[in-house]
Amino acid sequence: MKSFACGDVVPGCGRSFTAADESGILAQVAGHAAADHGLTDVPPALVEQVRAHIVPA
């Protein structure tokens, strides 16, 4: 299992995600980015920041 806290990349955001693997986290984060942060297209640099903050759950 892996986890990611959005606040590690976007200060003030309290959402966190858990999934079996990195791709599961990234899928959840993409939906969250669109719905809650208005990012319909997640830039590669942001994806790399998210990847850098994914940790074992």
PQR file with spaces between the fields and no chain letter, atoms N, CA, C, O and H, PARSE charges and radii, in Angstrom:
ATOM       1  N    MET     1       0.831   -1.184    0.000 -0.4000 1.5000
ATOM       2  CA   MET     1       0.000    0.000    0.000 -0.0000 2.0000
ATOM       3  C    MET     1       0.879    1.251    0.000  0.5500 1.7000
ATOM       4  O    MET     1       1.976    1.271    0.558 -0.5500 1.4000
ATOM       5  N    LYS     2       0.360    2.283   -0.641 -0.4000 1.5000
ATOM       6  CA   LYS     2       1.044    3.568   -0.726 -0.0000 2.0000
ATOM       7  C    LYS     2       0.085    4.658   -0.257  0.5500 1.7000
ATOM       8  O    LYS     2      -1.133    4.483   -0.290 -0.5500 1.4000
ATOM       9  H    LYS     2      -0.531    2.267   -1.095  0.4000 1.0000
ATOM      10  N    SER     3       0.645    5.779    0.178 -0.4000 1.5000
ATOM      11  CA   SER     3      -0.198    6.909    0.556 -0.0000 2.0000
ATOM      12  C    SER     3       0.451    8.215    0.135  0.5500 1.7000
ATOM      13  O    SER     3       1.660    8.296   -0.086 -0.5500 1.4000
ATOM      14  H    SER     3       1.635    5.921    0.205  0.4000 1.0000
ATOM      15  N    PHE     4      -0.390    9.233    0.033 -0.4000 1.5000
ATOM      16  CA   PHE     4       0.050   10.567   -0.367 -0.0000 2.0000
ATOM      17  C    PHE     4      -0.848   11.588    0.306  0.5500 1.7000
ATOM      18  O    PHE     4      -2.071   11.445    0.308 -0.5500 1.4000
ATOM      19  H    PHE     4      -1.371    9.167    0.213  0.4000 1.0000
ATOM      20  N    ALA     5      -0.243   12.619    0.878 -0.4000 1.5000
ATOM      21  CA   ALA     5      -0.975   13.735    1.469 -0.0000 2.0000
ATOM      22  C    ALA     5      -0.814   14.943    0.557  0.5500 1.7000
ATOM      23  O    ALA     5       0.305   15.408    0.335 -0.5500 1.4000
ATOM      24  H    ALA     5       0.750   12.736    0.876  0.4000 1.0000
ATOM      25  N    CYS     6      -1.917   15.452    0.028 -0.4000 1.5000
ATOM      26  CA   CYS     6      -1.862   16.573   -0.912 -0.0000 2.0000
ATOM      27  C    CYS     6      -1.186   17.790   -0.288  0.5500 1.7000
ATOM      28  O    CYS     6      -0.503   18.543   -0.981 -0.5500 1.4000
ATOM      29  H    CYS     6      -2.825   15.075    0.208  0.4000 1.0000
ATOM      30  N    GLY     7      -1.371   17.986    1.006 -0.4000 1.5000
ATOM      31  CA   GLY     7      -0.756   19.119    1.686 -0.0000 2.0000
ATOM      32  C    GLY     7       0.759   19.123    1.628  0.5500 1.7000
ATOM      33  O    GLY     7       1.382   20.156    1.872 -0.5500 1.4000
ATOM      34  H    GLY     7      -1.926   17.374    1.569  0.4000 1.0000
ATOM      35  N    ASP     8       1.365   17.986    1.310 -0.4000 1.5000
ATOM      36  CA   ASP     8       2.821   17.937    1.145 -0.0000 2.0000
ATOM      37  C    ASP     8       3.264   18.688   -0.107  0.5500 1.7000
ATOM      38  O    ASP     8       4.420   19.096   -0.218 -0.5500 1.4000
ATOM      39  H    ASP     8       0.859   17.146    1.112  0.4000 1.0000
ATOM      40  N    VAL     9       2.336   18.866   -1.049 -0.4000 1.5000
ATOM      41  CA   VAL     9       2.638   19.551   -2.304 -0.0000 2.0000
ATOM      42  C    VAL     9       1.859   20.862   -2.414  0.5500 1.7000
ATOM      43  O    VAL     9       2.385   21.858   -2.911 -0.5500 1.4000
ATOM      44  H    VAL     9       1.397   18.534   -0.959  0.4000 1.0000
ATOM      45  N    VAL    10       0.613   20.861   -1.952 -0.4000 1.5000
ATOM      46  CA   VAL    10      -0.245   22.047   -1.991 -0.0000 2.0000
ATOM      47  C    VAL    10      -0.538   22.464   -0.549  0.5500 1.7000
ATOM      48  O    VAL    10      -1.429   21.899    0.087 -0.5500 1.4000
ATOM      49  H    VAL    10       0.186   20.052   -1.548  0.4000 1.0000
ATOM      50  N    PRO    11       0.200   23.446   -0.029 -0.5600 1.5000
ATOM      51  CA   PRO    11       0.007   23.857    1.362  0.2800 2.0000
ATOM      52  C    PRO    11      -1.459   24.192    1.662  0.5500 1.7000
ATOM      53  O    PRO    11      -2.131   24.886    0.899 -0.5500 1.4000
ATOM      54  N    GLY    12      -1.923   23.677    2.790 -0.4000 1.5000
ATOM      55  CA   GLY    12      -3.284   23.953    3.223 -0.0000 2.0000
ATOM      56  C    GLY    12      -4.313   22.926    2.804  0.5500 1.7000
ATOM      57  O    GLY    12      -5.434   22.936    3.312 -0.5500 1.4000
ATOM      58  H    GLY    12      -1.377   23.113    3.410  0.4000 1.0000
ATOM      59  N    CYS    13      -3.959   22.037    1.887 -0.4000 1.5000
ATOM      60  CA   CYS    13      -4.904   21.005    1.460 -0.0000 2.0000
ATOM      61  C    CYS    13      -4.834   19.836    2.441  0.5500 1.7000
ATOM      62  O    CYS    13      -3.750   19.342    2.749 -0.5500 1.4000
ATOM      63  H    CYS    13      -3.049   22.029    1.474  0.4000 1.0000
ATOM      64  N    GLY    14      -5.980   19.405    2.922 -0.4000 1.5000
ATOM      65  CA   GLY    14      -6.025   18.342    3.915 -0.0000 2.0000
ATOM      66  C    GLY    14      -6.341   16.965    3.373  0.5500 1.7000
ATOM      67  O    GLY    14      -6.476   16.021    4.152 -0.5500 1.4000
ATOM      68  H    GLY    14      -6.860   19.807    2.671  0.4000 1.0000
ATOM      69  N    ARG    15      -6.463   16.816    2.059 -0.4000 1.5000
ATOM      70  CA   ARG    15      -6.805   15.519    1.484 -0.0000 2.0000
ATOM      71  C    ARG    15      -5.611   14.582    1.478  0.5500 1.7000
ATOM      72  O    ARG    15      -4.467   14.990    1.280 -0.5500 1.4000
ATOM      73  H    ARG    15      -6.352   17.583    1.426  0.4000 1.0000
ATOM      74  N    SER    16      -5.916   13.308    1.703 -0.4000 1.5000
ATOM      75  CA   SER    16      -4.878   12.279    1.595 -0.0000 2.0000
ATOM      76  C    SER    16      -5.470   11.090    0.859  0.5500 1.7000
ATOM      77  O    SER    16      -6.686   10.908    0.812 -0.5500 1.4000
ATOM      78  H    SER    16      -6.846   12.976    1.864  0.4000 1.0000
ATOM      79  N    PHE    17      -4.595   10.293    0.293 -0.4000 1.5000
ATOM      80  CA   PHE    17      -5.000    9.195   -0.573 -0.0000 2.0000
ATOM      81  C    PHE    17      -4.211    7.944   -0.237  0.5500 1.7000
ATOM      82  O    PHE    17      -3.042    8.016    0.143 -0.5500 1.4000
ATOM      83  H    PHE    17      -3.607   10.441    0.331  0.4000 1.0000
ATOM      84  N    THR    18      -4.856    6.802   -0.379 -0.4000 1.5000
ATOM      85  CA   THR    18      -4.215    5.516   -0.174 -0.0000 2.0000
ATOM      86  C    THR    18      -4.620    4.598   -1.318  0.5500 1.7000
ATOM      87  O    THR    18      -5.784    4.567   -1.718 -0.5500 1.4000
ATOM      88  H    THR    18      -5.805    6.743   -0.688  0.4000 1.0000
ATOM      89  N    ALA    19      -3.653    3.852   -1.843 -0.4000 1.5000
ATOM      90  CA   ALA    19      -3.919    2.906   -2.921 -0.0000 2.0000
ATOM      91  C    ALA    19      -2.864    1.796   -2.874  0.5500 1.7000
ATOM      92  O    ALA    19      -1.864    1.894   -2.163 -0.5500 1.4000
ATOM      93  H    ALA    19      -2.708    3.877   -1.518  0.4000 1.0000
ATOM      94  N    ALA    20      -3.113    0.758   -3.637 -0.4000 1.5000
ATOM      95  CA   ALA    20      -2.200   -0.381   -3.679 -0.0000 2.0000
ATOM      96  C    ALA    20      -0.852   -0.022   -4.296  0.5500 1.7000
ATOM      97  O    ALA    20       0.175   -0.596   -3.932 -0.5500 1.4000
ATOM      98  H    ALA    20      -3.925    0.678   -4.215  0.4000 1.0000
ATOM      99  N    ASP    21      -0.856    0.935   -5.237 -0.4000 1.5000
ATOM     100  CA   ASP    21       0.383    1.286   -5.924 -0.0000 2.0000
ATOM     101  C    ASP    21       0.370    2.744   -6.363  0.5500 1.7000
ATOM     102  O    ASP    21      -0.618    3.458   -6.188 -0.5500 1.4000
ATOM     103  H    ASP    21      -1.690    1.401   -5.532  0.4000 1.0000
ATOM     104  N    GLU    22       1.487    3.165   -6.934 -0.4000 1.5000
ATOM     105  CA   GLU    22       1.636    4.553   -7.368 -0.0000 2.0000
ATOM     106  C    GLU    22       0.594    4.962   -8.394  0.5500 1.7000
ATOM     107  O    GLU    22       0.074    6.076   -8.329 -0.5500 1.4000
ATOM     108  H    GLU    22       2.289    2.585   -7.076  0.4000 1.0000
ATOM     109  N    SER    23       0.280    4.094   -9.330 -0.4000 1.5000
ATOM     110  CA   SER    23      -0.689    4.460  -10.362 -0.0000 2.0000
ATOM     111  C    SER    23      -2.075    4.702   -9.757  0.5500 1.7000
ATOM     112  O    SER    23      -2.816    5.565  -10.226 -0.5500 1.4000
ATOM     113  H    SER    23       0.702    3.189   -9.382  0.4000 1.0000
ATOM     114  N    GLY    24      -2.419    3.949   -8.730 -0.4000 1.5000
ATOM     115  CA   GLY    24      -3.688    4.173   -8.045 -0.0000 2.0000
ATOM     116  C    GLY    24      -3.721    5.525   -7.352  0.5500 1.7000
ATOM     117  O    GLY    24      -4.739    6.216   -7.377 -0.5500 1.4000
ATOM     118  H    GLY    24      -1.818    3.247   -8.348  0.4000 1.0000
ATOM     119  N    ILE    25      -2.617    5.899   -6.737 -0.4000 1.5000
ATOM     120  CA   ILE    25      -2.516    7.220   -6.100 -0.0000 2.0000
ATOM     121  C    ILE    25      -2.649    8.308   -7.160  0.5500 1.7000
ATOM     122  O    ILE    25      -3.415    9.255   -6.982 -0.5500 1.4000
ATOM     123  H    ILE    25      -1.790    5.338   -6.717  0.4000 1.0000
ATOM     124  N    LEU    26      -1.911    8.181   -8.258 -0.4000 1.5000
ATOM     125  CA   LEU    26      -1.929    9.204   -9.299 -0.0000 2.0000
ATOM     126  C    LEU    26      -3.315    9.372   -9.907  0.5500 1.7000
ATOM     127  O    LEU    26      -3.712   10.492  -10.227 -0.5500 1.4000
ATOM     128  H    LEU    26      -1.288    7.411   -8.403  0.4000 1.0000
ATOM     129  N    ALA    27      -4.060    8.279  -10.072 -0.4000 1.5000
ATOM     130  CA   ALA    27      -5.414    8.374  -10.606 -0.0000 2.0000
ATOM     131  C    ALA    27      -6.318    9.156   -9.654  0.5500 1.7000
ATOM     132  O    ALA    27      -7.097   10.006  -10.087 -0.5500 1.4000
ATOM     133  H    ALA    27      -3.738    7.369   -9.813  0.4000 1.0000
ATOM     134  N    GLN    28      -6.211    8.868   -8.366 -0.4000 1.5000
ATOM     135  CA   GLN    28      -7.020    9.585   -7.380 -0.0000 2.0000
ATOM     136  C    GLN    28      -6.635   11.061   -7.321  0.5500 1.7000
ATOM     137  O    GLN    28      -7.501   11.933   -7.245 -0.5500 1.4000
ATOM     138  H    GLN    28      -5.579    8.178   -8.014  0.4000 1.0000
ATOM     139  N    VAL    29      -5.351   11.330   -7.355 -0.4000 1.5000
ATOM     140  CA   VAL    29      -4.867   12.704   -7.280 -0.0000 2.0000
ATOM     141  C    VAL    29      -5.310   13.502   -8.500  0.5500 1.7000
ATOM     142  O    VAL    29      -5.645   14.680   -8.375 -0.5500 1.4000
ATOM     143  H    VAL    29      -4.648   10.622   -7.417  0.4000 1.0000
ATOM     144  N    ALA    30      -5.318   12.884   -9.671 -0.4000 1.5000
ATOM     145  CA   ALA    30      -5.762   13.586  -10.880 -0.0000 2.0000
ATOM     146  C    ALA    30      -7.214   14.033  -10.733  0.5500 1.7000
ATOM     147  O    ALA    30      -7.550   15.165  -11.080 -0.5500 1.4000
ATOM     148  H    ALA    30      -5.046   11.927   -9.773  0.4000 1.0000
ATOM     149  N    GLY    31      -8.076   13.157  -10.222 -0.4000 1.5000
ATOM     150  CA   GLY    31      -9.472   13.525   -9.999 -0.0000 2.0000
ATOM     151  C    GLY    31      -9.608   14.627   -8.966  0.5500 1.7000
ATOM     152  O    GLY    31     -10.401   15.552   -9.142 -0.5500 1.4000
ATOM     153  H    GLY    31      -7.803   12.237   -9.941  0.4000 1.0000
ATOM     154  N    HIS    32      -8.847   14.537   -7.898 -0.4000 1.5000
ATOM     155  CA   HIS    32      -8.858   15.551   -6.845 -0.0000 2.0000
ATOM     156  C    HIS    32      -8.348   16.895   -7.373  0.5500 1.7000
ATOM     157  O    HIS    32      -8.920   17.942   -7.068 -0.5500 1.4000
ATOM     158  H    HIS    32      -8.203   13.786   -7.755  0.4000 1.0000
ATOM     159  N    ALA    33      -7.286   16.864   -8.156 -0.4000 1.5000
ATOM     160  CA   ALA    33      -6.719   18.097   -8.706 -0.0000 2.0000
ATOM     161  C    ALA    33      -7.743   18.831   -9.564  0.5500 1.7000
ATOM     162  O    ALA    33      -7.839   20.057   -9.515 -0.5500 1.4000
ATOM     163  H    ALA    33      -6.821   16.014   -8.404  0.4000 1.0000
ATOM     164  N    ALA    34      -8.507   18.075  -10.348 -0.4000 1.5000
ATOM     165  CA   ALA    34      -9.530   18.690  -11.195 -0.0000 2.0000
ATOM     166  C    ALA    34     -10.697   19.210  -10.363  0.5500 1.7000
ATOM     167  O    ALA    34     -11.125   20.350  -10.539 -0.5500 1.4000
ATOM     168  H    ALA    34      -8.430   17.079  -10.387  0.4000 1.0000
ATOM     169  N    ALA    35     -11.208   18.388   -9.467 -0.4000 1.5000
ATOM     170  CA   ALA    35     -12.407   18.747   -8.711 -0.0000 2.0000
ATOM     171  C    ALA    35     -12.161   19.826   -7.663  0.5500 1.7000
ATOM     172  O    ALA    35     -12.990   20.716   -7.475 -0.5500 1.4000
ATOM     173  H    ALA    35     -10.860   17.461   -9.325  0.4000 1.0000
ATOM     174  N    ASP    36     -11.016   19.744   -6.979 -0.4000 1.5000
ATOM     175  CA   ASP    36     -10.790   20.632   -5.842 -0.0000 2.0000
ATOM     176  C    ASP    36      -9.779   21.748   -6.077  0.5500 1.7000
ATOM     177  O    ASP    36      -9.768   22.744   -5.352 -0.5500 1.4000
ATOM     178  H    ASP    36     -10.343   19.021   -7.132  0.4000 1.0000
ATOM     179  N    HIS    37      -8.930   21.582   -7.089 -0.4000 1.5000
ATOM     180  CA   HIS    37      -7.913   22.604   -7.347 -0.0000 2.0000
ATOM     181  C    HIS    37      -8.045   23.229   -8.731  0.5500 1.7000
ATOM     182  O    HIS    37      -7.261   24.108   -9.087 -0.5500 1.4000
ATOM     183  H    HIS    37      -8.938   20.774   -7.677  0.4000 1.0000
ATOM     184  N    GLY    38      -9.030   22.785   -9.519 -0.4000 1.5000
ATOM     185  CA   GLY    38      -9.266   23.372  -10.837 -0.0000 2.0000
ATOM     186  C    GLY    38      -8.225   23.031  -11.886  0.5500 1.7000
ATOM     187  O    GLY    38      -8.132   23.712  -12.908 -0.5500 1.4000
ATOM     188  H    GLY    38      -9.667   22.070   -9.230  0.4000 1.0000
ATOM     189  N    LEU    39      -7.441   21.987  -11.650 -0.4000 1.5000
ATOM     190  CA   LEU    39      -6.414   21.589  -12.617 -0.0000 2.0000
ATOM     191  C    LEU    39      -6.932   20.456  -13.488  0.5500 1.7000
ATOM     192  O    LEU    39      -6.896   19.294  -13.082 -0.5500 1.4000
ATOM     193  H    LEU    39      -7.516   21.435  -10.820  0.4000 1.0000
ATOM     194  N    THR    40      -7.407   20.780  -14.667 -0.4000 1.5000
ATOM     195  CA   THR    40      -7.899   19.733  -15.559 -0.0000 2.0000
ATOM     196  C    THR    40      -6.751   19.040  -16.283  0.5500 1.7000
ATOM     197  O    THR    40      -6.898   17.911  -16.750 -0.5500 1.4000
ATOM     198  H    THR    40      -7.436   21.724  -14.997  0.4000 1.0000
ATOM     199  N    ASP    41      -5.615   19.711  -16.373 -0.4000 1.5000
ATOM     200  CA   ASP    41      -4.431   19.141  -16.998 -0.0000 2.0000
ATOM     201  C    ASP    41      -3.289   19.261  -15.993  0.5500 1.7000
ATOM     202  O    ASP    41      -2.797   20.361  -15.740 -0.5500 1.4000
ATOM     203  H    ASP    41      -5.495   20.629  -15.993  0.4000 1.0000
ATOM     204  N    VAL    42      -2.865   18.130  -15.416 -0.4000 1.5000
ATOM     205  CA   VAL    42      -1.832   18.150  -14.385 -0.0000 2.0000
ATOM     206  C    VAL    42      -0.457   18.198  -15.053  0.5500 1.7000
ATOM     207  O    VAL    42      -0.095   17.285  -15.794 -0.5500 1.4000
ATOM     208  H    VAL    42      -3.265   17.236  -15.621  0.4000 1.0000
ATOM     209  N    PRO    43       0.308   19.259  -14.793 -0.5600 1.5000
ATOM     210  CA   PRO    43       1.626   19.395  -15.426  0.2800 2.0000
ATOM     211  C    PRO    43       2.594   18.297  -14.971  0.5500 1.7000
ATOM     212  O    PRO    43       2.528   17.851  -13.826 -0.5500 1.4000
ATOM     213  N    PRO    44       3.482   17.865  -15.854 -0.5600 1.5000
ATOM     214  CA   PRO    44       4.454   16.827  -15.499  0.2800 2.0000
ATOM     215  C    PRO    44       5.265   17.155  -14.245  0.5500 1.7000
ATOM     216  O    PRO    44       5.577   16.257  -13.464 -0.5500 1.4000
ATOM     217  N    ALA    45       5.606   18.415  -14.044 -0.4000 1.5000
ATOM     218  CA   ALA    45       6.382   18.794  -12.864 -0.0000 2.0000
ATOM     219  C    ALA    45       5.595   18.523  -11.584  0.5500 1.7000
ATOM     220  O    ALA    45       6.176   18.135  -10.571 -0.5500 1.4000
ATOM     221  H    ALA    45       5.353   19.145  -14.679  0.4000 1.0000
ATOM     222  N    LEU    46       4.289   18.723  -11.621 -0.4000 1.5000
ATOM     223  CA   LEU    46       3.457   18.453  -10.454 -0.0000 2.0000
ATOM     224  C    LEU    46       3.350   16.952  -10.211  0.5500 1.7000
ATOM     225  O    LEU    46       3.357   16.505   -9.064 -0.5500 1.4000
ATOM     226  H    LEU    46       3.817   19.039  -12.444  0.4000 1.0000
ATOM     227  N    VAL    47       3.251   16.175  -11.284 -0.4000 1.5000
ATOM     228  CA   VAL    47       3.229   14.716  -11.154 -0.0000 2.0000
ATOM     229  C    VAL    47       4.508   14.241  -10.471  0.5500 1.7000
ATOM     230  O    VAL    47       4.463   13.357   -9.615 -0.5500 1.4000
ATOM     231  H    VAL    47       3.245   16.538  -12.215  0.4000 1.0000
ATOM     232  N    GLU    48       5.634   14.814  -10.840 -0.4000 1.5000
ATOM     233  CA   GLU    48       6.907   14.432  -10.222 -0.0000 2.0000
ATOM     234  C    GLU    48       6.946   14.802   -8.747  0.5500 1.7000
ATOM     235  O    GLU    48       7.492   14.057   -7.934 -0.5500 1.4000
ATOM     236  H    GLU    48       5.671   15.532  -11.535  0.4000 1.0000
ATOM     237  N    GLN    49       6.368   15.953   -8.394 -0.4000 1.5000
ATOM     238  CA   GLN    49       6.303   16.336   -6.977 -0.0000 2.0000
ATOM     239  C    GLN    49       5.449   15.343   -6.199  0.5500 1.7000
ATOM     240  O    GLN    49       5.802   14.938   -5.092 -0.5500 1.4000
ATOM     241  H    GLN    49       5.924   16.558   -9.055  0.4000 1.0000
ATOM     242  N    VAL    50       4.325   14.957   -6.790 -0.4000 1.5000
ATOM     243  CA   VAL    50       3.463   13.975   -6.132 -0.0000 2.0000
ATOM     244  C    VAL    50       4.223   12.661   -5.947  0.5500 1.7000
ATOM     245  O    VAL    50       4.237   12.098   -4.853 -0.5500 1.4000
ATOM     246  H    VAL    50       4.038   15.287   -7.689  0.4000 1.0000
ATOM     247  N    ARG    51       4.849   12.180   -7.006 -0.4000 1.5000
ATOM     248  CA   ARG    51       5.621   10.934   -6.921 -0.0000 2.0000
ATOM     249  C    ARG    51       6.668   10.983   -5.812  0.5500 1.7000
ATOM     250  O    ARG    51       6.879    9.997   -5.105 -0.5500 1.4000
ATOM     251  H    ARG    51       4.838   12.637   -7.896  0.4000 1.0000
ATOM     252  N    ALA    52       7.319   12.130   -5.663 -0.4000 1.5000
ATOM     253  CA   ALA    52       8.370   12.283   -4.658 -0.0000 2.0000
ATOM     254  C    ALA    52       7.832   12.212   -3.232  0.5500 1.7000
ATOM     255  O    ALA    52       8.583   11.944   -2.295 -0.5500 1.4000
ATOM     256  H    ALA    52       7.147   12.931   -6.237  0.4000 1.0000
ATOM     257  N    HIS    53       6.522   12.454   -3.069 -0.4000 1.5000
ATOM     258  CA   HIS    53       5.924   12.456   -1.731 -0.0000 2.0000
ATOM     259  C    HIS    53       5.049   11.242   -1.440  0.5500 1.7000
ATOM     260  O    HIS    53       4.417   11.178   -0.386 -0.5500 1.4000
ATOM     261  H    HIS    53       5.912   12.672   -3.830  0.4000 1.0000
ATOM     262  N    ILE    54       5.004   10.280   -2.361 -0.4000 1.5000
ATOM     263  CA   ILE    54       4.276    9.030   -2.097 -0.0000 2.0000
ATOM     264  C    ILE    54       5.114    8.170   -1.165  0.5500 1.7000
ATOM     265  O    ILE    54       6.301    7.947   -1.405 -0.5500 1.4000
ATOM     266  H    ILE    54       5.517   10.333   -3.217  0.4000 1.0000
ATOM     267  N    VAL    55       4.491    7.696   -0.112 -0.4000 1.5000
ATOM     268  CA   VAL    55       5.205    6.902    0.897 -0.0000 2.0000
ATOM     269  C    VAL    55       4.468    5.593    1.148  0.5500 1.7000
ATOM     270  O    VAL    55       3.287    5.480    0.820 -0.5500 1.4000
ATOM     271  H    VAL    55       3.527    7.876    0.083  0.4000 1.0000
ATOM     272  N    PRO    56       5.144    4.604    1.723 -0.5600 1.5000
ATOM     273  CA   PRO    56       4.447    3.363    2.101  0.2800 2.0000
ATOM     274  C    PRO    56       3.364    3.674    3.132  0.5500 1.7000
ATOM     275  O    PRO    56       3.559    4.484    4.039 -0.5500 1.4000
ATOM     276  N    ALA    57       2.229    3.017    2.971 -0.4000 1.5000
ATOM     277  CA   ALA    57       1.114    3.249    3.892 -0.0000 2.0000
ATOM     278  C    ALA    57       1.261    2.361    5.119  0.5500 1.7000
ATOM     279  O    ALA    57       0.421    2.406    6.018 -0.5500 1.4000
ATOM     280  H    ALA    57       2.071    2.359    2.234  0.4000 1.0000
